[in-house]
């Protein structure tokens, strides 16, 4: 039996397993049949086993160069190194859908496993929803996106993967992170649909959905930052974000997912925004489908080319099905979606989160409009236009600054309401820090408005975060004593959601500052140098040595050797290159990057003397603070991990309740209830409200 037959049989088995998940989950949930619920759970395990078999078979086919398998014949090559051969699985449409389906089956199996002991009505509907999503993707693999087609006669060799996808090792990291984020967003969607189907729309499903959303959001965040890093290290243009449709496709669901993570807290705490949160989860999942459609249907190459294929219309049909079904379910359950809480005050945490959501939605619409408008124009007029970075920067920057401001305000506000006096006491210090940072920025000679505002807001946000940590550490030390470090670790262990969120905010601030600095003070020159000649830019000196070339297994490489200094310190030799692939008429650049915490020296080979090898044209860029983009992304990932890590609950102590109750009664905001900030963690405040005051 050939690898092609085995792989195709595995995909068919996964499709059948998804059908069982959907049918057994729906029937078992509605009729309360434990046997059917168990069958749906076991079917999810079977799907994962079948898709894992298909993945393993495809990797064996790729690495053994079995060109009788259709996908291998299209993306494989005997000259491609083994690492790039293995990751070529996601270099083209069929393989990427196979990878998507495998991750989806893994998520479904994991959800079923962690909820295996529960007898709730929600779980079978969650499994059924993931099964329906699986039916669509596994159906594509069985039909129009089948990567296991048989090629007879098999060619002796293939063209290899896209040159851009085998030009840097980061291609082994960036796409998997994005897929883990994209596909992971299916899980909170399944919880939302499961809650609608089961009729159980209380806060329980929301807490589960939020935890899964944080995990998927973290992967997506790391994937976006990894994509920016890949673009920076591979394309040779000296930038990391160009607002192109592929980048925007991953950014759109990130925006709505982030909005949900904030508004979900309002529903958990106050019983508000039920319909809004369901809508955000559904929109986030739809945007993942839209992003996959944009990047995998061919529509970005040409609207007319897209209409010649089958994948694009099928994606649009599934998007329409999900939209219609979700709206129908929300209307059906509308009588159970009434808000229990109300907005008690304008100055409150819930007000800040609602405003935060409105800004996120406005930013989502802005990016979606700029991404989709050229496609609409081409479809209607057969004219190709582009919406470039000036549009996105003009409309997105003010909204991003508003979000940065709200990121500092929201966590420091209490729930329900806040008095003017308490507001002044809470924010005078962060406001002073932000204003001081802005004044220092102006004194240093900065005159651009947006960088000044960004630095000031960064100081404001960091001051509020540090103050929240200070109060939390102080409260923990009152409970258990010990060192500040021990108290800090205790905060993370007992209230990881809250303080992990603060760590995430710190990472976002680092990214915002890095974007402002690198976008404002980037320095660039393009020069032609002869052997021994130097160019000076900022504090760097670059000296041209020679041009060289070599043959590699899958490409021919031409590079230059450059000696570099930063001031009087010798940085060593750098070798920016051009890579020539047989499957590409244009060379692919590989820049040389000398990275430090403060600045990057970025060197790109633009042209060279191919005959005498006496001169070359080099683009020299000094990029400040770019390293903090990657550091900020890492901090975001660490914060998300802290937020989803299982943590214990604080132990109630009468003496603590007595102390905090006295603080609460003495506070001018005593009427604000348990959300009032007394210097304790939220869990401790809840204990005071529910037990300490009663005592």
C-alpha positions in Angstrom: 0.0 0.0 0.0 1.4 3.4 -1.0 2.0 6.4 1.3 -0.6 8.2 -0.8 -3.3 5.6 -0.1 -2.4 5.4 3.6 -2.5 9.1 4.1 -5.8 9.5 2.2 -7.4 6.7 4.3 -6.2 8.5 7.5 -7.9 11.7 6.4 -11.1 9.9 5.5 -11.0 8.2 9.0 -10.6 11.6 10.6 -13.6 12.9 8.7 -15.8 10.0 9.8 -14.6 10.6 13.4 -15.6 14.3 13.1 -19.1 13.2 11.9 -19.4 11.0 15.0 -18.2 13.8 17.3 -20.9 16.1 15.8 -23.8 13.7 15.8 -23.1 11.9 19.0 -22.3 15.2 20.8 -25.5 16.9 19.7 -27.8 13.9 20.3 -26.1 13.0 23.5 -26.3 16.5 24.8 -30.0 17.1 23.9 -31.2 13.6 25.1 -28.8 13.4 28.0 -27.3 10.1 26.9 -24.1 9.3 28.7 -23.1 6.6 26.2 -23.4 9.1 23.3 -21.5 11.7 25.2 -18.7 9.2 25.8 -18.8 8.2 22.1 -18.3 11.8 21.1 -15.3 12.1 23.4 -13.7 8.9 22.1 -14.3 10.0 18.6 -12.3 13.1 19.3 -9.4 10.9 20.4 -9.8 8.9 17.2 -9.7 12.0 15.1 -6.5 13.1 16.7 -5.0 9.6 16.1 -6.1 9.6 12.4 -4.8 13.1 11.7 -1.5 12.4 13.5 -1.2 9.4 11.3 -1.8 11.5 8.2 0.8 14.1 9.4 3.4 11.4 10.0 2.8 9.8 6.6 3.1 13.2 4.9 6.4 13.9 6.7 7.7 10.5 5.8 6.8 11.2 2.2 8.5 14.6 2.2 11.7 13.4 3.9 11.9 10.3 1.7 11.2 12.3 -1.5 8.3 10.2 -2.5 7.3 12.2 -5.5 4.3 9.9 -6.2 2.5 11.9 -3.5 1.0 14.9 -5.2 2.0 17.4 -2.5 5.6 16.2 -2.4 5.8 16.5 -6.2 4.7 20.2 -5.9 6.8 21.4 -3.0 9.6 18.8 -2.5 13.1 18.8 -3.9 16.1 16.5 -3.4 18.3 19.5 -3.0 16.3 21.1 -0.2 17.9 20.5 3.3 16.0 18.2 5.6 14.9 20.9 8.0 13.3 23.0 5.3 11.9 19.8 3.7 10.1 18.9 6.9 8.6 22.4 7.5 7.6 22.6 3.8 4.4 20.9 5.1 2.9 24.4 5.7 4.5 26.0 2.6 1.5 25.5 0.4 -2.3 25.3 0.5 -3.0 21.6 0.9 -0.2 21.0 3.4 -1.2 24.0 5.5 -4.8 22.8 5.7 -3.5 19.4 6.7 -1.5 21.1 9.5 -4.6 23.1 10.5 -6.7 20.0 10.7 -4.1 18.2 12.8 -3.9 21.0 15.3 -7.7 21.2 15.4 -8.0 17.5 16.2 -5.4 18.0 18.9 -7.3 20.8 20.6 -10.6 18.8 20.3 -9.0 15.7 21.9 -7.4 17.8 24.7 -10.7 19.6 25.5 -12.4 16.2 25.7 -9.7 14.8 27.9 -9.6 17.6 30.5 -13.4 17.6 30.7 -13.8 13.8 30.6 -15.0 13.4 34.2 -17.6 16.1 34.0 -21.3 15.2 33.5 -22.4 18.7 32.5 -24.5 19.4 29.5 -22.0 21.8 28.0 -19.2 19.5 27.1 -21.0 17.3 24.5 -22.1 20.5 22.6 -18.5 21.8 22.7 -17.3 18.5 21.3 -20.0 18.6 18.6 -19.1 22.1 17.6 -15.5 21.2 17.2 -16.6 18.2 15.2 -18.6 20.4 12.8 -15.6 22.6 12.3 -13.5 19.4 11.7 -16.0 18.2 9.1 -15.4 21.3 7.1 -11.6 21.1 7.2 -11.3 17.3 6.9 -13.8 17.5 4.1 -11.5 19.9 2.2 -8.6 17.4 2.7 -10.7 14.6 1.3 -11.9 16.7 -1.6 -10.4 19.8 -3.3 -7.4 20.2 -1.0 -6.3 16.6 -1.0 -2.5 16.5 -0.5 -2.3 12.8 -0.9 -3.2 12.6 -4.6 -1.3 9.9 -6.6 1.1 11.1 -9.3 1.7 8.6 -12.1 4.4 8.5 -13.3 6.2 10.0 -10.4 8.7 12.8 -11.4 12.3 12.3 -10.5 12.5 15.7 -8.6 10.4 18.6 -7.6 10.7 22.4 -7.6 11.1 22.7 -3.8 9.2 25.0 -1.5 8.8 28.8 -2.0 12.2 30.4 -1.7 11.1 32.8 0.9 10.0 29.8 3.1 13.4 28.2 3.0 15.5 31.3 3.5 15.5 31.4 7.3 15.1 29.0 10.2 12.3 31.1 11.7 9.9 29.6 9.2 9.9 26.6 11.5 8.6 28.7 14.4 6.4 31.5 13.0 3.7 29.5 11.2 3.2 26.9 13.9 2.7 29.6 16.5 0.2 31.4 14.2 -1.7 28.1 13.6 -1.8 27.3 17.3 -3.3 30.7 17.8 -5.7 30.6 14.8 -7.0 27.1 15.4 -7.0 27.5 19.2 -9.6 30.3 18.8 -12.0 27.5 17.6 -12.2 26.3 21.2 -13.7 29.4 22.9 -16.0 29.6 19.8 -17.1 26.0 20.6 -17.8 26.9 24.2 -19.9 29.9 23.1 -21.9 27.8 20.7 -22.1 25.0 23.3 -23.5 27.4 25.8 -26.1 28.6 23.3 -27.1 25.1 22.4 -27.3 23.9 25.9 -29.1 27.0 27.2 -26.5 27.2 30.1 -25.5 30.9 29.7 -24.3 31.6 33.2 -20.7 32.5 33.9 -19.4 28.9 34.0 -18.9 28.6 30.3 -17.4 32.0 30.1 -14.6 31.2 32.6 -13.7 28.1 30.6 -13.8 30.0 27.3 -11.7 32.8 28.7 -9.0 30.4 29.8 -8.8 28.8 26.3 -9.0 32.2 24.7 -5.9 33.4 26.7 -3.9 30.3 25.6 -4.9 30.9 21.9 -4.3 34.6 22.2 -0.8 34.0 23.6 0.1 31.7 20.7 -1.3 34.2 18.2 0.6 37.1 19.9 3.9 35.2 19.7 3.1 34.2 16.1 2.5 37.8 15.1 5.7 38.9 16.8 7.5 36.0 15.3 6.2 37.0 11.9 7.6 40.5 12.4 10.9 39.0 13.4 10.9 36.8 10.3 10.1 39.7 8.0 12.9 41.7 9.7 15.5 39.0 9.4 14.6 37.7 6.0 13.3 40.3 3.6 16.1 42.7 3.8 14.0 45.9 3.9 14.9 46.9 7.4 11.3 46.9 8.7 9.1 44.5 10.6 5.5 45.5 9.8 4.1 46.7 6.5 0.3 46.4 7.0 0.1 44.0 4.1 -3.0 41.7 3.9 -1.2 38.6 5.2 -0.1 40.5 8.3 -3.5 42.1 8.8 -5.2 38.6 8.5 -3.5 37.6 11.7 -3.9 40.9 13.4 -7.7 41.2 13.0 -8.7 38.2 15.2 -6.1 39.3 17.7 -7.9 42.6 18.2 -11.3 41.1 18.8 -9.8 38.3 21.0 -8.1 41.0 23.2 -11.4 42.9 23.4 -13.1 39.8 24.6 -10.5 39.1 27.3 -11.4 42.5 28.8 -15.1 42.4 28.5 -15.4 38.9 29.8 -14.3 40.2 33.2 -17.2 42.6 33.2 -19.6 39.7 32.6 -18.0 37.5 35.3 -18.0 40.3 37.9 -21.2 42.3 37.0 -23.3 40.0 34.8 -23.2 42.5 32.0 -22.4 42.2 28.2 -23.6 38.6 27.7 -24.6 39.1 24.1 -21.6 41.3 23.4 -19.2 38.6 24.6 -20.9 35.9 22.6 -20.7 38.2 19.5 -17.0 38.9 20.1 -16.1 35.2 20.4 -18.0 34.4 17.2 -16.5 37.4 15.3 -13.0 36.3 16.4 -13.6 32.8 15.0 -15.0 34.3 11.8 -12.0 36.5 11.4 -9.7 33.4 11.7 -11.7 31.9 8.8 -11.5 35.1 6.9 -7.8 35.3 7.5 -7.3 31.7 6.2 -9.5 32.6 3.3 -7.5 35.6 2.4 -4.1 33.9 2.6 -5.1 30.5 1.1 -7.8 31.1 -1.5 -5.7 33.0 -4.0 -7.9 36.1 -3.6 -5.0 38.3 -2.8 -3.3 37.4 -6.0 -6.4 38.2 -8.0 -10.1 38.3 -7.4 -10.6 36.7 -10.8 -8.1 34.0 -10.2 -9.8 33.2 -6.9 -13.1 32.6 -8.7 -11.5 29.9 -10.8 -10.7 27.7 -7.8 -13.0 25.8 -5.4 -11.3 26.5 -2.0 -12.2 30.2 -1.9 -16.0 29.7 -2.5 -16.1 26.9 0.0 -14.5 29.1 2.6 -17.0 31.8 1.9 -19.8 29.3 2.2 -18.6 28.1 5.5 -18.2 31.6 6.8 -21.8 32.4 5.8 -23.0 29.2 7.5 -21.2 30.0 10.7 -22.5 33.6 10.7 -26.1 32.6 10.0 -26.2 29.8 12.5 -24.6 31.9 15.3 -27.0 34.7 14.8 -29.9 32.3 14.8 -28.7 30.8 18.1 -28.3 34.2 19.7 -31.8 35.2 18.7 -33.2 31.8 19.9 -31.6 32.3 23.4 -32.2 36.1 23.6 -34.5 35.6 26.5 -31.6 34.3 28.6 -29.1 37.0 27.6 -30.5 39.8 29.7 -27.9 41.6 31.7 -28.2 41.2 35.5 -25.9 44.2 36.4 -26.1 47.8 35.4 -23.5 50.5 34.9 -23.4 52.2 38.3 -20.9 54.9 37.6 -19.1 56.6 34.7 -15.7 56.3 36.5 -15.4 52.6 37.1 -13.5 49.6 35.8 -16.4 48.3 33.8 -16.8 51.7 32.1 -13.1 51.6 31.2 -13.4 48.1 29.8 -16.5 49.0 27.7 -14.6 52.0 26.2 -11.6 49.7 25.7 -13.9 47.4 23.7 -15.3 50.1 21.6 -11.8 51.3 20.6 -10.7 47.7 19.8 -13.8 47.3 17.5 -13.1 50.6 15.8 -9.5 49.5 15.2 -10.7 46.2 13.9 -13.1 47.9 11.4 -10.3 50.2 10.3 -7.9 47.4 9.5 -10.6 45.3 7.9 -11.7 48.2 5.7 -8.2 48.9 4.5 -7.5 45.2 3.8 -10.8 44.5 2.0 -11.4 47.7 0.1 -8.9 46.9 -2.7 -10.5 43.5 -3.2 -14.0 45.1 -3.5 -12.7 47.6 -6.0 -11.0 44.9 -8.1 -14.2 42.8 -8.1 -16.4 45.7 -9.1 -14.1 47.6 -11.5 -11.4 45.1 -12.5 -8.9 47.7 -11.2 -6.1 46.9 -8.8 -5.4 49.4 -6.1 -3.5 49.2 -2.8 -4.1 50.7 0.6 -0.6 51.3 2.1 0.9 52.1 5.5 0.1 55.8 5.4 -3.7 55.0 5.7 -3.2 52.4 8.5 -0.8 54.6 10.4 -3.0 57.6 10.2 -6.1 56.0 11.5 -4.6 53.3 13.7 -2.1 55.3 15.7 -4.6 57.5 17.6 -6.7 54.4 18.4 -3.6 52.5 19.6 -2.7 55.5 21.9 -6.2 55.5 23.3 -5.9 51.8 24.1 -2.5 52.5 25.8 -4.1 55.1 28.0 -7.0 52.8 28.9 -4.5 50.0 29.7 -3.2 52.2 32.6 -6.6 53.5 33.7 -8.8 50.3 33.7 -6.9 48.1 36.2 -6.5 50.9 38.8 -10.2 51.7 38.9 -12.6 49.9 41.2 -15.8 48.2 40.1 -19.1 50.0 40.3 -18.0 53.6 41.0 -15.2 55.8 42.3 -15.3 59.1 44.1 -13.5 62.2 42.9 -11.2 62.2 45.9 -10.2 58.5 45.5 -9.7 59.2 41.8 -7.2 62.0 42.6 -5.3 59.9 45.2 -5.1 56.9 42.8 -3.9 58.7 39.7 -1.9 61.7 40.8 1.4 59.8 40.9 1.0 57.9 37.6 -0.1 61.2 36.0 2.9 63.0 37.3 5.2 60.2 36.1 3.7 60.3 32.6 3.9 64.1 32.4 7.5 64.0 33.6 8.5 61.5 31.0 6.8 63.6 28.3 8.7 66.7 29.5 12.0 64.9 29.5 11.3 63.7 26.0 10.7 67.2 24.8 13.8 68.4 26.7 15.9 65.8 24.8 14.8 67.4 21.5 11.9 65.3 20.4 9.3 67.4 18.6 7.0 64.7 17.0 3.7 64.6 18.7 3.0 60.9 18.7 6.3 59.8 20.2 5.9 62.3 23.0 2.4 61.0 23.8 3.6 57.4 23.5 6.5 57.9 26.0 4.2 59.8 28.4 1.5 57.2 28.3 4.1 54.4 28.7 5.3 56.1 31.9 1.7 56.5 33.1 0.9 52.8 32.5 4.1 51.5 34.1 3.5 53.6 37.1 0.0 52.2 37.6 1.3 48.7 37.1 4.0 49.1 39.7 1.6 50.6 42.1 -0.8 47.7 41.7 2.1 45.3 42.4 3.2 47.4 45.4 -0.3 47.2 46.9 -0.6 43.5 46.2 2.8 42.7 47.7 2.0 44.7 50.8 -1.3 42.9 51.2 0.3 39.5 50.9 3.0 40.3 53.4 0.3 41.3 55.9 -1.2 37.9 55.4 1.9 35.6 55.5 4.9 37.8 56.1 8.1 36.9 54.3 10.2 38.8 51.8 8.8 41.0 49.0 10.0 38.4 46.5 8.1 35.6 48.3 5.0 37.8 48.4 5.3 38.6 44.7 5.6 34.9 43.9 2.6 34.3 46.1 0.6 36.9 44.1 1.4 35.1 40.9 0.5 31.7 42.4 -2.8 32.8 44.0 -4.1 35.4 41.6 -2.3 34.7 38.3 -5.1 36.0 36.1 -4.8 39.5 37.5 -1.1 39.8 37.9 -0.3 37.8 34.8 -2.4 40.4 33.0 -0.2 43.2 34.4 2.9 41.4 33.1 1.2 41.2 29.6 0.5 45.0 29.8 4.2 45.5 30.6 5.1 43.6 27.5 2.7 45.7 25.4 4.2 48.9 26.8 7.7 47.6 25.8 6.4 46.9 22.2 4.7 50.4 22.0 7.9 52.2 23.1 10.0 50.1 20.7 7.7 51.0 17.8 7.8 54.7 18.7 11.6 54.8 19.0 12.4 52.7 15.9 9.9 54.5 13.8 11.2 57.9 14.8 14.9 57.6 14.9 15.7 55.1 12.2 18.7 56.1 10.1 19.4 54.8 6.7 21.9 55.2 3.9 22.6 53.4 0.6 26.2 53.6 -0.6 28.4 52.0 -3.2 31.8 51.0 -1.8 35.1 49.8 -3.3 37.5 47.5 -1.4 38.8 49.1 1.7 36.3 52.0 1.6 34.2 52.9 4.7 30.9 54.5 5.4 30.0 56.0 8.7 26.4 56.2 10.0 25.5 57.3 13.5 28.2 55.8 15.7 28.8 52.8 13.4 31.6 52.4 10.8 31.3 49.8 8.0 34.2 48.8 5.7 33.8 46.8 2.5 36.3 43.9 2.1 35.3 41.7 -0.8 32.6 39.9 -2.9 32.4 36.1 -2.7 30.1 33.4 -4.0 29.5 29.7 -3.3 27.2 26.9 -4.4 24.9 25.3 -1.9 22.6 22.3 -2.2 19.5 24.2 -3.1 20.8 27.6 -4.2 23.7 29.8 -5.3 24.8 32.4 -2.7 26.6 35.7 -3.4 27.7 37.7 -0.4 30.0 40.5 0.7 32.3 40.6 3.7 32.0 43.8 5.8 34.1 44.8 8.8 32.1 46.8 11.4 32.8 49.0 14.4 30.6 50.8 16.9 32.7 53.7 18.0 36.1 52.2 18.7 34.8 48.7 19.5 35.3 46.2 16.7 32.1 44.2 16.1 33.5 41.6 13.7 32.8 40.7 10.1 29.3 40.6 8.7 28.2 38.9 5.5 24.9 40.0 4.0 24.0 37.9 1.0 21.8 37.3 -2.0 20.4 33.8 -2.5 19.6 32.6 -6.0 17.0 29.8 -6.3 16.2 27.9 -9.5 12.5 28.3 -8.9 12.8 32.1 -8.5 13.8 34.7 -11.0 14.6 37.3 -8.3 17.3 36.8 -5.7 16.2 36.6 -2.0 18.2 38.8 0.3 19.6 37.7 3.6 20.6 40.8 5.6 23.3 40.8 8.3 22.0 42.1 11.7 24.2 43.1 14.6 21.7 43.3 17.5 22.0 45.1 20.9 19.5 46.2 23.5 19.8 49.8 22.3 20.3 49.6 18.5 20.6 47.2 15.5 23.1 47.6 12.7 21.2 46.3 9.6 23.2 45.5 6.5 21.7 44.5 3.1 23.5 43.7 -0.1 21.7 45.6 -2.9 24.0 45.1 -5.9 27.5 43.8 -6.6 30.2 43.8 -9.3 29.9 40.3 -10.7 33.0 40.5 -13.0 35.9 42.2 -11.1 34.3 41.9 -7.6 35.8 45.3 -6.7 32.7 47.1 -5.5 29.2 46.6 -4.1 26.1 48.6 -3.1 25.1 48.3 0.5 22.1 49.6 2.4 23.1 50.5 6.0 20.4 51.0 8.5 20.6 51.9 12.2 17.4 50.7 13.9 17.1 51.8 17.5 15.3 49.7 20.2 14.1 46.9 17.8 15.3 44.2 20.2 12.6 45.4 22.6 9.9 44.3 20.2 11.1 40.7 20.6 11.6 41.2 24.3 8.2 42.7 24.7 6.7 39.7 22.8 8.4 37.3 25.2 7.1 39.3 28.2 3.6 39.0 26.8 4.0 35.3 26.4 5.2 34.9 30.0 2.4 37.0 31.3 -0.2 34.9 29.4 1.4 31.7 30.8 1.1 33.1 34.4 -2.6 34.1 33.7 -3.6 30.6 32.6 -1.5 28.6 35.0 -3.7 26.8 37.6 -3.5 28.7 40.9 -4.9 28.2 44.3 -7.3 30.4 46.2 -6.4 32.6 49.2 -7.2 31.1 52.6 -9.7 33.1 54.6 -8.2 34.5 57.8 -10.5 36.3 60.4 -7.7 38.7 61.5 -7.2 39.7 57.9 -10.9 40.2 57.4 -11.1 42.4 60.5 -8.2 44.5 59.3 -9.4 44.9 55.7 -13.0 45.5 56.9 -11.8 48.5 59.0 -9.9 49.8 55.9 -13.0 49.4 53.8 -15.3 51.2 56.3 -12.7 54.0 56.6 -12.5 54.4 52.8 -14.4 57.3 51.3 -15.5 54.9 48.6 -17.1 52.4 51.0 -20.3 52.5 49.0 -18.4 51.1 46.0 -18.7 47.6 47.4 -16.2 44.8 47.0 -14.6 46.4 44.0 -13.2 49.3 46.0 -9.4 49.3 46.1 -8.2 48.8 49.6 -4.7 47.6 48.8 -5.7 44.0 48.9 -6.0 41.6 46.0 -9.5 41.1 44.4 -9.9 37.7 46.0 -9.2 39.2 49.5 -11.6 42.0 48.8 -14.2 39.4 47.9 -13.6 37.6 51.1 -14.1 40.8 53.1 -17.4 41.5 51.2 -18.8 38.0 51.5 -17.5 36.8 54.9 -15.6 39.4 56.8 -18.4 42.0 56.9 -20.9 39.4 57.8 -18.8 38.4 60.8 
